[in-house]
Structures are given as C-alpha cells and as structure tokens.
Amino acid sequence: MSNQPIQTPGPLDAAATELIQSLATQLRVDSIRCSTQAGSGHPTSSLSAAELMAVLLQRHLRYDWDHPAEATNDHLIFSKGHASPLLYSIYRAVGVVGEDELIHTYRQFGSRLEGHPTPLLPWVDVATGSLGQGLPDAVGVGLAGKYLDKLPFHTWVLCGDSEMAEGSMWEAMDKAAFYKLGNLTAMVDVNRLGQDGPTELQWDLDRYARRVEAFGAQALVIDGHDVKAIDDALTEARSNPAQPTVILAKTIKGKGVPEIENKNGWHGKALPQDMAERAVASLGGPTNVRITTAMPATGTPAITANAHADVVMPRWEKGEKVATRAAFGATVAALAARPEIVVLDGEVGNSTHAAEFKDVAPERYFEMYIAEQQLIAAAVGMSVRGYVAFAASFAAFLISRPFDFIRMAGVSEVDLRLVGTHAGVEIGQDGPSQMALEDIAAMRAIHTSTVLYPADAPATAQLVLGMADTKGITYLRATRGAYPVIYAPEEKFPVGGCKVHHSGPEDVITLIGAGVTLHECLAAASKLSDGGINARVIDLYSIKPVDGETLRQACRATGGRLVVAEDHYPQGGIGAAVLEALAGPDTPELHIKLLAVRGLPGSGTPSELLDAAGISARHITAAARELVKE
C-alpha cells in the first residue's frame, strides 16, 4: 500500500498559467497538424478540450511515463476516443511520442497512432471510440484502486457531451456514487455540437448538473477554457474522497480556429491544408513545449496475486445430478484461494451461484445490480488493474445487453471471464425472453474469444479452473437443470479439446452435442445401439477453438455422416462451428443433419421444449437412422 501522501499542487501563479496556456496552444496546433496530414480525424473535438488537458497534465496528473505499468500511476482514459489527436499530442508533450511519428504516421497503415486509441500504446488502458464506455470502464479501475489495491491513484476520464445520451454513462455514475469512488473524476467537454447538429442539452449546464447530482456524484460547472477555474475544479475533485466528481466544462468546439469555432458541420473533418496553415500560423506555429508531470506516490497493491495458491476443487461422483451453474459456483468459490480472483454479479448471484464466492471472499465480490453494461465494464477495468475477473449473469442478458462492451473488450485484448447461465430452451417455463438462443454465435464472433459449454459438473469445474488462466475473453455457457455426472473428478478438459464416447471400429455415424444436448446424444446412441447402429458421440465442450482434427477423424471413420444437436438457433452455433472446422480439402463428403431451435419457443417443461424444438434424443435418433439409411 502507499506510504507517501498525495501532494496538492501549489498556487497557480503567472508562470504556471503561462506554461499551461502555451501547452494548450501546442496541443491545438499538433491536433490540427496530425489530422490535416492524415486527411482525417477529429480536430474540432480535440481543440475544445485543450485547456482541460493542459491543466490536468501540468498540475494534477501523477504518472511515470517511462513505467506505464507502475501500480500507483494515475489513469487517464479518453472516453471520447475520437479526440485521439489531442491524446497523441499529449504523448508528444510528455516526450513518449516523437513529432515525426505524430505528424506523419497518425492514422496511417501500420502506425500505433490509430484513429481511436487502443492498448497497442502502453499508456492506453482500454480501447475507446464506441461512446459511453470509457467512464464505465473507469469505474472498474476505481473499484480496484479503492477496494482491492487500496492505493491513492486517481482515474481521470475525458468525456464528450454527445455520449451523455448513452445510458451506460448514467449506469457508471450510479455505481461510482454507490461505491463512493472519490478516486474517479469525469471531465465532460460540453462543446454543444455533436456529429449531426447540436447535442440534446447543448450548453444547459444546470440540467447536466441536476442529472449528475441525482445520480449521487458531485457536479462542478466551469468555463472549460478558464485555466484557473479548471485548476480549482480538479483540485476539489481530488480532495473529495467519498464521492465521484463530474466536471461540466462549457467549451467551444473548434476553439482556437475562428473560422470554425462553434460552427456545425465540422465534426470528424480534418481542416483543409490552406485553412490548417492559417490556423497554425495564427496560433503561433509549431512549438516544442515539454512537460514533466508529477511522479506518482510510492506504494504497492494491498493484494498480491498468487496463481499457485492451493485450490481445493469440489468433487462429484458419477451418477450424481448437478446443474452446471451450481458447479460453477462451487468452483469459483474454491478459486477464492487465489487473491487476484474477483467476481462481479448482476443481481442474480443466488441463481447463477456466483454468490458462493461472496460467502468466502465478500471483499472481492462486487454487485453491479441489473446494469449489465456496467457489469462488463467494471470487469474490464479490474482486468486493467491485473485482477482475474469473472462476471456472471443469465446468458440472455450477459451477452445481449452489453454486447458492445464485450466487443470493445476484445478490441482492448483484455482478459475477461464471462459465465452465462440459464441458456437454451432447457430453462423451461420462463419462456423465450430468457433463453439466450443467440449467445454462442455472438461470443464466437468476438476477437480473442473462447466459447465453452460443459455437460456436467466435473467438466464445468475443470473449465472454470482453466478460465482463470486463459487469455482473452472466455465465455462459459451453463445450464439451469441438474444432469447426471458422466466424467470422473480427475478428467481433464483442455481448451480446444473434446471428448469422444462409444468410439469403435464399427461406428457408422457421429452424434455431436454439447451441454444439455450431449446427454440427448448419449441417450440417442443407446437407442441406436439397441437397433444395431453403432454411433460415436462427441462432447464438443470447446466450441471455440474447436477440435477440428477429432471431427475430421470422426468424419472419415463414419462415412461423413454427422448429426449435430444444439440448444441454440442454427445460425452461428455449434453446427456452424463444426462445418467451419470441416471446411477444407481433407474432409470427406459430408452427410449432415443439423438439429437446432428453428422456431420461437414457448413455455413448458425442459423435456417438452427440447422435444418440441426437435433436439431431443427421439429426434436425434430419427435423424441418425435417416442418414444411415441413405
């Protein structure tokens, strides 16, 4: 933990004010130069926030630029990621990006200075550019700082006024206030103009302030071009330990370039060369202002990771009936032995069984309530701080509502563990709004994703254990109902593998299932065997990556005859994963039947719904007999 207090900056004297103004001018000039050279970008959105960033950089940000992984560094997140010219100009001012790189490589192929920032740059925590995400991610960073690291770093977020229309911004403020995150400050650049005209509230700062205060945050309304007002607000924000602060800064879009100041139609447009030259000349031309930011306090996180801690895994014996969601809860509770493991819940922990972690490690269990966007964002922010974050909720809501947050987590290439329970028609009477018949397709499409679907408790336990050390975004689909244990406690389930049942030289068809449909496939294989048909069964517990070689071997052994059964819509699910894996010159001619949920289900018992959807053992058996007959 920290053993050095944060020092308040001294009085803002004339020399400091002059330096800040010079820096703000340089940030404007460089934002114009790099975007004009690129022929694209968002210079006007960068120009409006120049003073805000200049004051922060010179007076309040505490950051060791040579050591961006330093645990006590402040965090600076550009929620308005399109203002990347300003961010990269900051990097030039502190000396980590050279002038040539900034001016001549911005937005160019192969450059790390991309159109919107990503963690390809070591000073960027999360990818932004999809508006309404930087502040929610920062809540996760702030939660880690206050409750886990117990370090005095501050998280600063530059927001745009347009993104204040996003509900996720208000989810973030609500949770920041609930958790008393005084280590979080949002600076809203209220420049009035959005992409296609004025924003919803334009310059009505009082209405913004009332909304902010209604969500429990401190609202400070200032002139965003007044250096002293900015400095006073940033000082006040950092001195409020129990409440997040939102600085509402009235600014002028395009500030510093009179030809376009506060004029609609310039959003996302680089200045033409002649206009850029006039603007740069009127601002005094290129300069070489260099800033040395304050160093962070010394200290170490209160929690030290221990990936080798003794984890006592739960055990079940063959034949027991256990829901895979219950196996997840028991396993993640066992993983609490590793101090870096955290769990986030969406107010359904008693159903997902995530709350079992709370019973053993309440200080590392975070309730996000019914705010799934913030649930994922908080997990992303904690991952930024090095924690192994599991986020759990019903699959229908864990994947659908915050899908863009999951997508952007993939762009950030953070490590994230997601567990979606109550998936498929198997859930029964709750009906189609709860069934998550799209989740496998959605998660397979995410960059860096792994998609897992275990069929019993031991498989779930081993996969949850493996998730903790799997890179990228891992999604585990869990069932509501209890199903027989079919694997021994010591069985291993490597990511990218599968399990083969009833394999023999006389096999004439392969049945492929995962989760609930594996049990249906095993029942179908038994029925087929009674009729003299030998069927091999594949438990495709790893849907992405998929074990293509085992699938090809099964195809060759059974004449290319496959029946795939999945409790999911046919588009993008298990069948699609199988066919993609088999595409290629070394695959024999295929004779395949895909059994999936093709209509809109209703309410009913799980067995009724599986049968009505055409994915029960009865339908699998019939499909197999048809293929063998053909």
Order of alpha helices (4+ residues) and beta strands (2+ residues): alpha-alpha-alpha-beta-alpha-alpha-alpha-beta-alpha-beta-beta-beta-alpha-beta-alpha-beta-alpha-beta-alpha-beta-alpha-alpha-beta-alpha-beta-alpha-alpha-beta-alpha-beta-alpha-beta-beta-beta-beta-alpha-beta-beta-alpha-beta-alpha-beta-alpha-alpha
